[in-house]
Amino acid sequence: MQAVREMIEYENPLLSLKIWQTTRGGSGSNIGWHYHPECELLLVQSGQLNVDLSDETYSMQAGDIVILGNSQLHRDHNPGGLLNYIVLQFDLKTYFDQSTIPYLQYFNETKVPLSAMNYIFRENMEARDAASECIREIHQEAINKESGYELAVNMLIKKLLLILIRNDNRGLLADQDRVERIRLKPVLDFVESHIEDRITVEDACGLANMSYYYFVKFFKKIMGLSFTEYVNFRKIKRAEQLLLTRDMSVTEIGDQIGMANMAHFYKMFKRFNGCSPKEFQRKMLAWGRN
């Protein structure tokens, strides 16, 4: 059976996230092979759940957590009995801002899949329990939707990532060379301070003191995105801020982020948000009035 690319629909446009609790009963209650760009955490509340990856199977019981990486092929099945579990799916890169973007490199999965971090939840009960509490709190925040819950969810997602970083005793997340990451800091700072300009690979090469071809490979290896993809991503993030905080036309915003070509701006915006700038603005403003 062919694997299915699952389309994740975010309930709240302010959060690139979906979380829900579900109950399944009886053996044969299976979900076939599928994948999605979002990373995923599964927390079993009661019962048993088996999660198959291409090269490994996780047999989960109450209290167990499994994390799956970006577009990682997986399926799950209930070996029998009543099963209750929470599913959390979110787009990792949207939870990094200017001050935390260097840590995105820890999760680019160029050397090891994110599922390799499951050893933490097997070997460190304190870390597992802390992560479980974060997932339950995110779920409760999403249900209650009290004022400021988006802030709470954002902080809890970052806490989950921090739990992984600080409890990675094998150094899987940080194994590719802190010194190499430091070499990119002038480039990342330059992108943020010149977001309104046309930023070229040649500009970055000079700052990093690397040849063109070496820099292109180096940046993709460290960041998990090509330099051009990264610049476009940061520009669109700035456009989102302007759409929600400034009384500016789409054309003015395109100029402000160095994308004066409207066709290119719309294409990039839709790639990262699945809609046009105006549709994004309408959805956000409508959500804020609810």
N, C-alpha and C positions, 0 to 999 in steps of 0.2 A: 504493500500500500504506500502511495506517495505521501511524503511529509507535507503538511499544510502550513502555510505562513499565516499565523494568527494576527489579525488586526486588533490592536488594543484601543478601545475608545475610552478616553479620559473623561470622567464625570465632570471634573472641574477644570476649565481651560487654564486656570492659573497654576495648576499642578500637573506635570507630566507623569501621572500616577493613576493606578487603579488598584483598589484593595477590596476584597470581599471575603465573607465566611460562607462556607458551603458544607452541606452534609450529603454523603453518599452511602448507599447501603448495599451489601451483598457482593460476593465475588463476581467478576465480569463487568463491574462498573468501571470501565476503562476509558482513558482519553488517549487517542492515537498519537503517532509521531507528529510533532509540530515545533515551530520556532517563532521567535519574534525579536525585534531589535531591542526591546526592553529587557533588563535583567529581572530575575524573578526570585522571590523567597517564598518557601512553603513552610508553614508552621502547623504541625499536627496537634490538635487539641485533644482528640480522643480517637481510638481505633488504630488501624495500621494502613500505611500507604507505601507502595513500592514505586520508586522513580527510576526509570531507565534512561541512561545516556548512551551514546554510541559505544562507549568502552567501559561502562561501570553501572552498577545498580545500587541504589540506596534503599535500604529497608528501614522505614521510619515508624516510630511509635509515638505515643503521647509525649509532647515536650520537645521532640526532635525538629531541627531546622535543616533545610537544604537550600543552598543558593545556586542559581544557574546564571550563566553569563549571556552576553549579547549574542543573539541568533544561535544559541546552543540548541542542537536538536535533542528533544526529550519526549518521553511519554510517561504516563503514570497509570497505575491500576490498584484497585482495592483487593487485597487477598481474601477478604471476607469480613463480615460483621459491619457494624455501623461505624462510619468514618466522619469525623468533623475536623476541618482544617481551614486555615486562613491563607489566602493567596495575595501576595503583594508584588505588583509589577510596576517598574518605573524606568524612565529614561535617565540614565546616570548623568550624562553630560549637562543636562539642564540644571543640576543641583550644584554646579561649580560657578562661582563668580570670579571677579578679577583677583581677589585676595587668595582664593583657594584653587584656582585653575592649575597650578603646578601639580596638585595631587591627583588630577585627572589621569596623569601618566601612570599612576599606580594601577589603574583599572583598564588599561588599553588592551589587555589580553594578547599582546603580541608574542609573549613567551609561554604563558600558561593560561588556561581558561579560568574564569572566575570560580568555577565549580571546584577547582583545586583547593580553594579556601575552606571547603567543608571539613577539613581535618580539625579546624579550630573548634567547630561545634561538637565534634566527636571527643576531642581530648580536653577541652576547657569548659567545664560546666558553668563556671561563672560568666564567661563570655557568651555561652549559649543562652543562659537565663537573661542576661542583659539585652541581648538581641531579641529574644522572645518578647520581653517587656516592651521594647520599642515597637515591634510589630503590632502588639495588642493596643498600644496607645495610639498608633497611627490609625488603626481600624476604628477605635472609639472616637477619635477626633473626626474622622470622615463620616461617622454616623451622626454625631451630635451637631457638627458644623457651628460651633459657637464662634463668636466674634474673634477673628485673628487665628482661626484654626489652620489657615494656610501657613502662617509663621510657625506654628507648632509642628506641623507635618514636615516642613522644610528642615527644622532643627533636628527632628527625630531621624530623618533620612541621613543627615550628616552624622548623627551620632552612630547610626548603624555602620556607616563607612569607617568612622573612627575606631569602632570596636574591631573591625577587620584589620585595620592598619596596626593598631597597638598590640594586637594579640597574634600577629603573624610571626611566630617564633622561628619559622623556617625561612623567613625573608623572601617569600615568593613574590610579594607585591613590590618590594623594594630592591629586588636583586639586580635590576639592570641599572646599576651605576649611578649613584647620587651625583657624582662629579659630572656625568654627562647631562643630567637634568639641569644642573647649575649653569651649564654652558648655554642653555636655551633661555634663561631668565631675561637677558637683555632683549631678546627677540620678542618674548611675550609682553614685556613692558612696553616695547616700541609699538606693538600692535594696538595696545589699549590707549596709548597716548596719541596715536595717529589714525584713529578709527575713521576719521572723516576724509582721509587721504586715500589715494591709490597706493596700496602697499604691494610691493613686488617681492618675488623670491630673491632677486638681486639685492634688495635692501637688507633682507634677513641674512643673506650669506655674508655680507660685510660685517654685520654686527656679531655674527657667530664666528667670524674668521675662518670660514670653510669655503671650499669650492662649491660651485652650483650643484653638481651631481652628488657630491658627498652629503651636502646639506639636505637635499630633497629626501634621500634615503634615511638619513639620521633623524630628521624631524618626524617622518612617518613611523619609524621604529619606536621612538620615544613617546610620541603623543598619540599614536594610533589613528591619526588623521593626517592627510597631506597638508602642507602649509596653506595652500589655497583654500582647502575645505575649512581649515581652522579660522582663517581670516574671515571667510564668508559667515561662518557660525557666529563669531564675535560681533560682526557688523549687524547681523539679524537680531542678536540679543539686544544690542543698543537700540535698534529700530523698535523692538517691542516696548522698551522702556519709554521711548519718545511717544509712541502711539497712545500710551496710557497716562502720560504725565504732562504732555505739552499740547497746546492747541495749534497743531501744524498739519498742513496737507501732506498727503502721501509723497508728492513730488518734493516738498521741502525736506521731509525726513530722508528720502533717497539721497538728496544733496548732502544732508548733514552726516550721513554715514559713508559718503564716498561712492554711492551707487546711483549716479545721475541717470544712467540708462535704465529707464523704467521697466523695460522688458526683462532685463537681467535681475533687477530688484525683485520683481514679482515672482520670477522663476526661483530665485534663492529663498524668498520668504515662504513660498509654497512648499519647497523641499523640506524645510525645517518645521513648518507648522501645519501643512496640509490644507492651507486656505490662503486667501489673499490678505493683505494688510488690513483692508477695511472690514472684511469678515472677522478677522481676529479681533479688531477693536470693538466691533458690535457684540461679539460673544462675551468679551471681557466686561464691557460696560453693562450688558444685560445681566451677567452673573453677579456683578457688584450690587445691582438693585434688588436681587432676590433675597 
